[in-house]
Every structure is written in structure tokens, then in C-alpha cells.
Amino acid sequence: MKYKTTTIGCSVDQAMDNLIALKELKLQHHLLDSITKGKGNIAFLTDSIDIDGEKYLSFSAGYNGLERFETYYNFLVNSQDCQDIRVMDIVSGTYFPLSEWREKQERTTIQDFNEAKKSFPINSKKYNWTNTAYQSVQKHFEGEEEFYCGNSSFRYIPLADIDKTTIVLVPMDCGDFDDYFSLLTIQDNRIISDVHAEGLWYEPDAKDGDEKQTSFTLTERGALVITTEMFKGNKLMKTESQKYQLMADGSLKQL
């Protein structure tokens, strides 16, 4: 005699199998595999929670490094239906159904930066970049995957178009610092150069007020100055500047 066995509900293993199959985690696995030369893989922190009387499995998906767990995505999976997957929006902290979250990620958010980018020189200290709405594209620039930073698309703030080169600011907020940006130059749909140009940085065990603050100034002729101010106990101790010139091929030449 043959018996047919059915499973009611969604187990942790089943939920993880479904999550690993998502294109977003496949991309992160590919990036980890490349960066760690095959030694890195997607890891999960799991829990269970009740929401309005329904039970959900909670997953933080990321990379379990030597010093810390780096979260890429936070998921909820209905414990009765493995197909009911929800993803946390990192800005609002709200969980959205997978399809709705994807639509939200892929939707182009227009930031009213047109007037600012026409007004040179662009001084980054004038703007609160962490509160700026990002534009978003997918599979647009060659090499953009390196700057997804845990997202499913390439997020950027348009700065300027100088000759044939587009200059953008990209949030690198998947690490320890939300206020951390790279400046990229793009030509012929290919990322040519990238430099850390804006944001706050400090050692994990640093005392309050011990930090480095980076900012930039960009002129209409493509002259870029990146300035780093070093503070100790909120007192400015040292200032360093690096000068670059945008070249005809879209590269940034350090002067």
C-alpha cells in the first residue's frame, strides 16, 4: 500500500529554501562568493513572532563575518504559508508583501536636485544626503552590482553631467554607517571611477566625538576636492584634502 503524506504549515527549513531562491539573495550570494573567493555564503538569524494573531517566522539574511553579522534583508514568512513572504523597508521599518516591496524598490523616486546640480560649485556640506530621495535603476550601468549594498537595484543621487560624463553619489549604507557615500563617474553606461566622498566614519570602540567627517566640492570644470576632517573629543585636530580632475575618458585623476 502507498500512502501520501502532506505537510501542514511552513517549517523553518522550507522558509529558508524559499528565501534562498529569491533573486535578491541569489545576487547577494554571487557577490559574496566573488568578494570572499568562495568562502562566504548567506546566513540567517531566525525567530518567531505573532502579528495580529498570526504566527510568522522572522529571518535576518546576511553575512556572518568574523566581527559581526551584516544584515542584508529582514523577512517575515507566514508559518502557515511559505509563499507569504514579507520584506522590511529599511527606511520606514515597515514589512511589505514581497511583490509590493519589489515594486517599491524598482520605482524611480524623483529627487528635486535639478536646480542644485546646475549651481556650481556643488558643496556637499549644504545638503543632508541621508534624507535625500534616491533615484533607482536596475541593470543600467556596467559594474553597478558592486554598489547595490544589499538592495535589489542601483540607488543614486544625480550630481552633474560634465561633457560626456555623468557624476552621481551612491549610498553605501550596508555597513556600520548610514551616512557613507561614494562618488562615481559614469560614461557610456559604464562606471569608470569611484571614490569615498561624503560621510561620517569612526572606529567601533571610539569615544564620543572621535570621528572623521568627509565632504566634497565639485566644480563645473570637473575639479573635485575631497576633504576629511579628523575630530577628537569633538575638537578638530587635522584636515586632509585630496584633489582630483575629471578626465575626458570619465576617470578621476588624483593631482
FIDREN-475342 format. One record per residue (C-alpha): x, y, z. Coordinates in steps of 0.05 Angstrom, whole numbers. Layout:
+--------+--------+--------+
:     c1 :     c2 :     c3 :
+--------+--------+--------+
:      X :      Y :      Z :
...
+--------+--------+--------+
//
This chain:
+--------+--------+--------+
:     c1 :     c2 :     c3 :
+--------+--------+--------+
:      0 :      0 :      0 :
:     24 :     71 :    -15 :
:     10 :    130 :     30 :
:     10 :    203 :     11 :
:     40 :    248 :     64 :
:     22 :    322 :     68 :
:     56 :    375 :    110 :
:     13 :    428 :    142 :
:     45 :    496 :    153 :
:    114 :    522 :    137 :
:    177 :    498 :    172 :
:    239 :    539 :    183 :
:    277 :    497 :    132 :
:    222 :    505 :     79 :
:    220 :    580 :     91 :
:    296 :    587 :     84 :
:    294 :    546 :     19 :
:    243 :    595 :     -9 :
:    283 :    655 :     14 :
:    348 :    629 :    -15 :
:    313 :    620 :    -82 :
:    295 :    695 :    -85 :
:    333 :    734 :   -138 :
:    355 :    785 :    -86 :
:    391 :    732 :    -44 :
:    418 :    698 :   -105 :
:    451 :    764 :   -124 :
:    479 :    773 :    -54 :
:    506 :    702 :    -55 :
:    540 :    716 :   -121 :
:    572 :    780 :    -94 :
:    595 :    745 :    -30 :
:    623 :    688 :    -69 :
:    663 :    737 :   -112 :
:    687 :    781 :    -55 :
:    706 :    724 :     -8 :
:    733 :    678 :    -64 :
:    682 :    624 :    -49 :
:    687 :    627 :     27 :
:    625 :    668 :     41 :
:    552 :    649 :     39 :
:    484 :    675 :     60 :
:    469 :    663 :    134 :
:    404 :    671 :    173 :
:    384 :    693 :    243 :
:    316 :    664 :    258 :
:    260 :    678 :    307 :
:    184 :    673 :    311 :
:    134 :    728 :    325 :
:     59 :    739 :    329 :
:     26 :    794 :    288 :
:    -49 :    806 :    297 :
:    -59 :    735 :    320 :
:    -19 :    704 :    262 :
:     47 :    669 :    272 :
:    106 :    688 :    229 :
:    177 :    663 :    222 :
:    227 :    720 :    225 :
:    292 :    718 :    186 :
:    351 :    766 :    182 :
:    390 :    747 :    120 :
:    462 :    769 :    114 :
:    535 :    753 :    120 :
:    562 :    724 :    185 :
:    631 :    756 :    186 :
:    686 :    746 :    237 :
:    670 :    811 :    275 :
:    595 :    819 :    265 :
:    532 :    796 :    228 :
:    519 :    842 :    168 :
:    444 :    843 :    153 :
:    423 :    850 :     80 :
:    347 :    837 :     87 :
:    296 :    825 :    141 :
:    239 :    777 :    123 :
:    175 :    751 :    153 :
:    146 :    685 :    128 :
:     76 :    663 :    147 :
:     83 :    599 :    188 :
:     22 :    571 :    152 :
:     41 :    591 :     82 :
:    113 :    591 :     57 :
:     93 :    633 :     -3 :
:     71 :    691 :     41 :
:    137 :    729 :     46 :
:    144 :    799 :     71 :
:    205 :    844 :     69 :
:    224 :    903 :    114 :
:    231 :    971 :     82 :
:    296 :    998 :    112 :
:    271 :   1070 :    111 :
:    204 :   1062 :    146 :
:    216 :    996 :    183 :
:    150 :    970 :    154 :
:    143 :    900 :    126 :
:    112 :    896 :     56 :
:     89 :    836 :     16 :
:    146 :    813 :    -29 :
:    114 :    837 :    -95 :
:     96 :    905 :    -65 :
:    165 :    913 :    -35 :
:    198 :    898 :   -103 :
:    153 :    948 :   -137 :
:    172 :   1000 :    -85 :
:    247 :    985 :    -95 :
:    243 :    989 :   -170 :
:    201 :   1051 :   -173 :
:    242 :   1112 :   -192 :
:    238 :   1164 :   -138 :
:    249 :   1234 :   -166 :
:    291 :   1280 :   -122 :
:    286 :   1354 :   -136 :
:    360 :   1363 :   -146 :
:    357 :   1394 :   -215 :
:    369 :   1465 :   -193 :
:    424 :   1446 :   -144 :
:    464 :   1406 :   -195 :
:    462 :   1465 :   -242 :
:    491 :   1511 :   -190 :
:    566 :   1502 :   -186 :
:    608 :   1492 :   -147 :
:    570 :   1436 :   -111 :
:    588 :   1437 :    -38 :
:    565 :   1373 :     -4 :
:    561 :   1406 :     64 :
:    500 :   1445 :     41 :
:    458 :   1381 :     36 :
:    431 :   1327 :     82 :
:    445 :   1268 :     36 :
:    415 :   1215 :     83 :
:    347 :   1249 :     76 :
:    352 :   1255 :      0 :
:    306 :   1211 :    -42 :
:    346 :   1165 :    -86 :
:    334 :   1150 :   -159 :
:    336 :   1076 :   -174 :
:    352 :   1035 :   -236 :
:    365 :    962 :   -250 :
:    416 :    932 :   -298 :
:    433 :   1000 :   -326 :
:    507 :   1011 :   -313 :
:    563 :    961 :   -323 :
:    592 :    944 :   -255 :
:    534 :    973 :   -215 :
:    522 :    909 :   -175 :
:    582 :    925 :   -131 :
:    544 :    985 :   -105 :
:    476 :    953 :    -91 :
:    493 :    949 :    -17 :
:    441 :    897 :     -1 :
:    387 :    926 :    -45 :
:    358 :    897 :   -109 :
:    374 :    959 :   -151 :
:    425 :   1013 :   -161 :
:    407 :   1075 :   -119 :
:    438 :   1141 :   -134 :
:    434 :   1217 :   -128 :
:    449 :   1253 :   -194 :
:    502 :   1307 :   -184 :
:    522 :   1333 :   -252 :
:    533 :   1319 :   -325 :
:    601 :   1346 :   -348 :
:    615 :   1336 :   -422 :
:    603 :   1262 :   -434 :
:    609 :   1241 :   -361 :
:    552 :   1232 :   -310 :
:    572 :   1241 :   -238 :
:    529 :   1210 :   -183 :
:    530 :   1199 :   -108 :
:    515 :   1128 :    -84 :
:    495 :   1109 :    -12 :
:    540 :   1055 :     17 :
:    495 :   1044 :     78 :
:    500 :    969 :     85 :
:    558 :    972 :    135 :
:    563 :   1006 :    203 :
:    548 :   1076 :    177 :
:    485 :   1103 :    146 :
:    519 :   1168 :    127 :
:    571 :   1140 :     78 :
:    572 :   1155 :      4 :
:    615 :   1141 :    -57 :
:    621 :   1188 :   -116 :
:    620 :   1152 :   -183 :
:    635 :   1175 :   -253 :
:    597 :   1141 :   -309 :
:    609 :   1143 :   -384 :
:    578 :   1100 :   -439 :
:    536 :   1065 :   -386 :
:    599 :   1041 :   -351 :
:    624 :   1061 :   -282 :
:    694 :   1090 :   -292 :
:    717 :   1115 :   -224 :
:    693 :   1114 :   -152 :
:    719 :   1150 :    -90 :
:    692 :   1156 :    -19 :
:    670 :   1229 :    -20 :
:    619 :   1241 :     35 :
:    601 :   1216 :    104 :
:    619 :   1201 :    176 :
:    668 :   1147 :    199 :
:    694 :   1125 :    266 :
:    726 :   1065 :    299 :
:    676 :   1016 :    330 :
:    705 :   1027 :    400 :
:    717 :   1102 :    391 :
:    698 :   1152 :    445 :
:    644 :   1203 :    433 :
:    669 :   1258 :    388 :
:    727 :   1216 :    359 :
:    708 :   1213 :    285 :
:    725 :   1230 :    213 :
:    679 :   1272 :    171 :
:    688 :   1273 :     95 :
:    657 :   1323 :     47 :
:    669 :   1345 :    -25 :
:    667 :   1404 :    -72 :
:    655 :   1395 :   -147 :
:    664 :   1450 :   -200 :
:    633 :   1455 :   -269 :
:    702 :   1441 :   -300 :
:    706 :   1374 :   -264 :
:    753 :   1394 :   -208 :
:    738 :   1352 :   -146 :
:    765 :   1365 :    -76 :
:    751 :   1314 :    -22 :
:    764 :   1339 :     48 :
:    769 :   1296 :    111 :
:    765 :   1329 :    180 :
:    791 :   1289 :    239 :
:    760 :   1303 :    307 :
:    780 :   1281 :    376 :
:    731 :   1296 :    432 :
:    691 :   1339 :    382 :
:    754 :   1382 :    372 :
:    781 :   1389 :    301 :
:    852 :   1361 :    303 :
:    871 :   1354 :    230 :
:    846 :   1367 :    159 :
:    867 :   1329 :     97 :
:    847 :   1344 :     25 :
:    853 :   1303 :    -39 :
:    846 :   1337 :   -106 :
:    822 :   1303 :   -170 :
:    809 :   1325 :   -241 :
:    756 :   1293 :   -285 :
:    788 :   1270 :   -349 :
:    758 :   1263 :   -419 :
:    751 :   1188 :   -412 :
:    710 :   1196 :   -348 :
:    765 :   1177 :   -300 :
:    785 :   1217 :   -239 :
:    859 :   1234 :   -239 :
:    889 :   1247 :   -170 :
:    931 :   1310 :   -171 :
+--------+--------+--------+
//
